[in-house]
């Protein structure tokens, strides 16, 4: 046991980096898993199902899980900044680092929007379909918030997996790709909602036609 402790202590920088990486992966896993659950639940209740009290509680619980993952992500991210400043200052010049910080900041703002706007609206829709009686502006906000959530949770994973983003790729190029990702996701969600709505409307009209 003492030998193992000495082994970790001999490479303190490497041990701290591994611990931070582990915490970062845990934060991503928790946040991404919670976000996927939340998005799937929202998709399930788009049309024509009515939101129940239990469903609203699941929404709130999933949002809390996402919030926990986001907090772990921020803590481990600041830990990496301190680690780089002490042990490897050259990594602070990596543009990818600042692109990731910007994306996580956007994700944080989107999380605030979900907690302060979307969740209260969901609770107000108990007993009704999710989008019933919701204005076009709020409808668009739902779609955009979902797109930002998906793109912002997957982007740090993509940036972490592909080393090609390191060093030479400007932060603005990465953020432009992120913006395209958000836009394409929002378009896909919007088209998906429109398609589901048309399919359900056609089914309802078929049931109303006398056989």
Steps between C-alpha positions, in 0.01 A plus 500: 500500500779741592672419170183591310468831686865578433448417133219757473690754709809477280295630206277753674427696181396184315286383792319833522448504123352149509269595789382810316446301181296243691285773660458666159382176341259440788355849458459446126341158552252628761413813304473331162294213642263738677470722192417201279235386747350848509497530121343155456233583756424828321476314169266245656257768615506722192174363360246386593571371852398708796761589758437338836620603845744207500637602159554857619689366802719287273575810292605687814714210624673463162574874498658467846720215374611716207572784741718270713696390195548862398635594843748211493602611151570855619693387809716257306547759224632758745717226647651442155568874463686505831686180410611647168605827665719314749634204305453568128441870417539436125160327495334825601571622146289222344204669321287189558507573873327836456251361250402234756465764773273704273285198418466404868410862581223484236389169647483662844284786371275247328474308828387817675238550227374143544464539876340846495283481187451152361439302820234743629329484160508120517332503839238736361429250222407214737185337362567636150730412208841665527454758223127559549422872522868600486581800283737488204774684690502254787468212254816622323673544836426135585658385174804726531558406863486131412742550210745692720479228764576221251779685318659640815523164677631310199748769393736465802499124447588545133771755581646268761506194275646655184855625564497671159324797664806568716738786435454607140122537473387853601236531771271690263512215249396254771222732615381542141476121469312498830256762370439288189443199729242693704326627185479156337374348825232769535388444139487123558292544817265745327450269202451205734228684693328602177511144368365353825223760507395421142505124562288532814258737326460253213434216743241703685323595176495133396332402825234767447409372153214250531593153380 
